[in-house]
Amino acid sequence: MITAAQYAITSTPTKVAASTTGHKTVHVHPAANTKIYVGGTNAVTSTTGYLVDKGVGHDDIYLGPGDELWAVCAVGQTETLTCEYIVTGK
């Protein structure tokens, strides 16, 4: 089953994919040109996270069982992030 959601990402880390018992593929797509950074914990920052940028295109992120995905923008920025994911195994 494919699940989709939109999140308002700010400088406060936001959980965009909760942990599951199976593997998960997360397709992330920023709405505008603000840079978003993702990581595996709520400690993600704009300096420690993996850059997700609309100019680069859509990103697929693969998560293992128990992994989460968190997103954040730089201070003073806000962005809408669409995430679509599917759990591929248990």
SULUR-V309363 format. One line per field, one symbol per residue. ss: DSSP state (2 for helix, 1 for strand, 0 for the rest). psi: psi as a letter, one per 40 degrees, with the letter a starting at -180 (. if undefined). A space follows every 50 residues. Layout:
ss=???
psi=???
This chain:
ss=01111111100001111000000111111100000111100000000001 1102220011111000001111000000111111111000
psi=hhhiiiihhaehhhhehiiieiihhhhihidaehhihiieieeiiedeih hhhdddaiihhhiiheiihiiiiiheiiihhhhhihhei.
